[in-house]
Amino acid sequence: MVASMFTAAHDALVASVVRLLHRANMTQRELAHALGREHNLIGRIETGQRRIDLIEWVSICRACGADPESETVRLIRSITHVVPTRGRVAGKPKRK
């Protein structure tokens, strides 16, 4: 996987999309078609050039035949440790 320009949490989201795609045995083009989107959308997501929102995440899960709720719980569990807590930006200590 290509490192994204965003965060470790976003990288985990991208990895989840890739996992869903492979588990569904779909190509990027097939997934994009199922979503009714341009064929290079999934490639841009996979390379970290494009973020996805919650609505797209649910659509991707459904298009891959996965349950959006259980996939979201799995994703949240995998990123909880890398998402900054309130008042703290990732990589920066709290102000005193």
C-alpha positions as CSV (number, residue, x, y, z in Angstrom):
1,M,0.0,0.0,0.0
2,V,1.2,3.5,-0.8
3,A,1.5,5.8,2.2
4,S,-1.2,8.4,2.1
5,M,-0.8,12.1,2.6
6,F,-3.2,12.0,5.6
7,T,-3.0,10.0,8.8
8,A,-2.4,6.6,10.2
9,A,-6.2,6.3,10.8
10,H,-6.8,7.2,7.1
11,D,-4.3,4.6,6.1
12,A,-6.3,2.0,8.1
13,L,-9.5,3.1,6.3
14,V,-7.8,2.6,3.0
15,A,-6.5,-0.8,4.1
16,S,-10.1,-1.7,5.0
17,V,-11.4,-0.7,1.6
18,V,-8.7,-2.8,-0.1
19,R,-9.6,-5.7,2.2
20,L,-13.3,-5.4,1.3
21,L,-12.4,-5.3,-2.4
22,H,-10.3,-8.4,-2.2
23,R,-12.7,-10.3,0.0
24,A,-15.5,-9.5,-2.5
25,N,-13.1,-10.7,-5.4
26,M,-13.9,-7.5,-7.2
27,T,-11.7,-5.3,-9.4
28,Q,-11.4,-1.5,-8.8
29,R,-13.4,-1.0,-12.0
30,E,-16.1,-3.4,-10.9
31,L,-16.5,-1.6,-7.5
32,A,-16.6,1.8,-9.1
33,H,-19.2,0.6,-11.5
34,A,-21.3,-0.9,-8.6
35,L,-21.1,2.5,-6.9
36,G,-22.0,4.3,-10.1
37,R,-18.8,6.3,-10.1
38,E,-15.9,6.9,-12.4
39,H,-13.5,4.0,-12.9
40,N,-10.5,5.6,-11.3
41,L,-12.2,6.5,-8.0
42,I,-11.1,3.3,-6.2
43,G,-7.5,3.7,-7.4
44,R,-7.4,7.3,-6.0
45,I,-8.8,6.0,-2.7
46,E,-6.3,3.2,-2.5
47,T,-3.3,5.5,-3.2
48,G,-4.5,8.0,-0.6
49,Q,-5.2,10.7,-3.1
50,R,-8.9,10.8,-2.2
51,R,-10.6,10.6,1.2
52,I,-14.0,8.9,1.6
53,D,-16.8,10.0,3.8
54,L,-19.1,7.9,5.9
55,I,-21.8,7.7,3.2
56,E,-19.3,6.4,0.7
57,W,-17.9,3.9,3.2
58,V,-21.4,2.5,3.7
59,S,-21.9,2.3,0.0
60,I,-18.5,0.6,-0.5
61,C,-19.3,-2.0,2.2
62,R,-22.7,-2.7,0.6
63,A,-21.3,-3.0,-2.9
64,C,-18.7,-5.5,-1.6
65,G,-21.4,-7.5,0.1
66,A,-20.3,-6.6,3.6
67,D,-22.3,-5.4,6.5
68,P,-21.6,-1.7,7.0
69,E,-22.2,-1.8,10.7
70,S,-19.9,-4.7,11.5
71,E,-17.2,-3.3,9.1
72,T,-17.4,0.1,10.8
73,V,-17.0,-1.4,14.3
74,R,-14.0,-3.4,13.0
75,L,-12.5,-0.2,11.5
76,I,-13.1,1.8,14.7
77,R,-11.4,-0.8,16.8
78,S,-8.4,-0.7,14.4
79,I,-8.0,3.0,14.5
80,T,-8.9,4.0,18.1
81,H,-5.3,4.0,19.2
82,V,-4.1,6.4,16.4
83,V,-7.0,8.9,16.4
84,P,-6.1,12.0,18.6
85,T,-8.1,12.6,21.7
86,R,-9.8,15.9,22.4
87,G,-7.5,18.7,22.8
88,R,-4.5,16.9,21.3
89,V,-3.3,16.9,17.7
90,A,-1.6,13.7,16.6
91,G,2.1,13.9,17.2
92,K,1.9,17.0,19.4
93,P,1.9,17.1,23.2
94,K,-0.9,18.8,25.1
95,R,-0.4,22.4,25.9
96,K,0.2,23.3,29.6
